[in-house]
Amino acid sequence: MLKEVVCFHSPDLNAVFNSGFIEGQTQTYRLDDTTERAFRLLVQWLYFQKFELIQLTDDWEQSSYGNAEKAEEMSLVELWVLADKLSMLLLLGG
């Protein structure tokens, strides 16, 4: 099911998986230049079109989370880079 979801959201991956390329034959695509946390956020968005972030919780106050807040912000930057690489448009907002 993940293949159908990523192919729907990424024209690049759709072309790769539905072609004669080795990825199309093996149905695998290796992401070497990203982080696990960015990939987790990408999968979260692909399935739910939303993120569970500490900065979006009702009890979040700036600087109350310290390093976790900075790591979360870096994860979002990494996600943006990954989505751009895969030609995915992550539509956020209401």
C-alpha positions in Angstrom: 0.0 0.0 0.0 2.9 2.4 0.6 3.8 2.2 -3.0 0.4 3.4 -4.1 0.5 6.3 -1.7 4.0 7.5 -2.6 3.2 7.1 -6.4 0.1 9.2 -5.9 2.0 12.0 -4.1 5.3 11.9 -6.1 5.4 12.0 -9.9 9.1 11.1 -9.7 8.5 7.9 -7.7 5.5 7.0 -9.8 7.7 7.1 -12.9 10.5 5.1 -11.2 8.2 2.4 -9.8 6.2 2.0 -13.0 9.1 1.7 -15.4 11.8 -0.6 -16.6 14.3 0.9 -14.1 15.8 -1.4 -11.6 13.6 0.2 -8.9 10.6 -0.7 -11.0 11.7 -4.3 -11.4 12.6 -4.7 -7.7 9.9 -2.4 -6.4 12.4 -0.9 -4.0 13.8 2.6 -3.7 16.8 3.5 -1.5 16.9 6.8 0.3 20.6 7.3 1.2 20.7 11.0 1.8 18.0 11.6 4.4 17.4 11.0 8.1 15.2 8.5 9.7 13.3 11.3 11.5 12.6 13.0 8.2 11.4 9.7 6.7 9.1 9.1 9.6 7.5 12.6 9.2 7.1 11.9 5.5 5.3 8.7 6.1 3.1 10.3 8.8 2.1 13.0 6.3 1.5 10.6 3.4 -1.0 8.6 5.5 -2.6 11.3 7.6 -1.8 14.6 5.9 -0.9 16.0 9.3 2.0 16.0 11.7 2.2 15.2 15.4 4.6 17.8 16.6 5.4 18.9 20.2 5.1 22.5 19.0 1.5 21.9 18.0 0.3 20.5 21.3 -1.9 22.6 23.5 0.6 22.5 26.4 3.6 23.6 24.4 5.4 26.7 25.6 8.4 28.1 23.8 11.7 26.9 25.4 9.9 24.4 27.6 11.2 21.5 25.5 14.7 22.7 24.8 16.7 20.3 22.6 13.5 18.4 21.5 12.2 21.6 20.0 15.4 22.2 18.0 15.5 18.5 16.8 11.8 18.8 15.7 12.6 22.0 13.8 15.6 20.3 12.1 13.4 17.3 11.2 11.0 19.6 9.4 13.8 21.1 7.4 15.1 17.7 6.5 11.5 16.7 5.5 11.3 19.7 3.3 14.5 18.7 1.5 13.4 15.1 1.1 10.0 16.2 -0.2 11.6 18.5 -2.7 14.0 15.7 -3.8 11.0 13.4 -4.5 9.0 16.2 -6.1 6.3 16.0 -3.5 4.1 18.9 -2.6 3.3 18.8 1.1 0.1 20.9 1.5 -0.2 22.1 5.0 -2.8 24.2 6.7 -6.6 24.2 7.0 
